[in-house]
């Protein structure tokens, strides 16, 4: 059946760049990320080509165990279809060579959609695109999050790996930015309901804490079990119930009256479980090979773990997602088991930041970041569905230097 579905889909060619291999990854990291997603999706729908940056094409360039069970062909840049030669890799081309998709996020989203089209039973693969299938859909030029995942962090890790040991004493700013992102409150489309459930769970936990400890004095076994295996947070329950197709316990219970009357502003915030919030998405797939290489190559791993508690917790949590360890094994990626550590204090985190607040602000002012995501989220939460249409004059450009600064969109951030 799978072979029939594969045959019914037009063959497409996937072109990936190749500069070198280092430890358990192929560089540039965009290539490792693409191969990791293909392994995770168990996707064999594409004919894969590696395109070396140099002129010499050698069949022995790539260690076979880094490719898993994927069949990969080597091709020189001059042999690429004309439509691909002017594109940044990765790129996907329909066999006739008349249509090309280029750029990491575009290609990865296409791999997911093609995998699901060929086998609709792979709903877990489609879920990687997130709510309303918009994960990493906004281009890096307008979305700060897409730029961080698609461009900034892969480049930061690649630069970190090429530095001499004396220059690797500090954490790259883009890694620190991800750490801060993971510490921000999570917003999801039904977060009011989930936050009320969290408030109810917190109140129930506080109420039950004293009796449990009291019983522990007489029932030692229970005390140890309660201490070593605490109930998972609501966020973890919801995140993994979706991954394992299970129902969240207590989610259907009606909130108590005092919970329903609590103002939204007084509800507890939701914590990150995965990169974009509560759910495992394509963003986690993109970040994992990058953060893995950073962890492996860090000379002072213990110090970095202390300063990156949220990233370290995320790295461990992603490994628990069904299919991740299997995909990593196919790509010969030996995921680390990080030791337990204490969370760093705010002062320690502040000390390790490479870019002072003033410089960061100046850097932000230098170009407009913008992005429709916050506005679209706010509209969706209030039941407003935005309709998009193409710009009537897409070739128009504006010379911002000739205009008053007050009309520049970047002024108001």
Secondary structure, DSSP 8 states (H G I E B T S, - for coil): -HHHHHHHS--EEEEEEESEEETTEEESHHHHHHHHHHHHHT---EEEEEEESSS---TTSS-GGGSTT--EEE--GGGS-HHHHTS-SSEEEETTSS-EEESHHHHHHHHHHHHHHH-TT-HHHHGGG-GGG-TTTS-TTT-HHHHIIIIIHHHHHHHHHHS-GGG-SS--HHHHHHHHHHTS-B--TTHHHHHHHHHHHHHHHHHHHHHHHHHHTT-HHHHHHHHHS----HHHHHHHHHHTT---TTTTS---HHHHTS-GGGS--B--SBTTBSS--HHHHHHHHHHHHHHHH-TTHHHHHHH-HHHHHHHHHHTTSTTHHHHHHHTT-------------HHHHHHH-SS-HHHHHHHHHTS----SHHHHHHHHHTT--------TTTT----GGGS-GGG-TTTT-
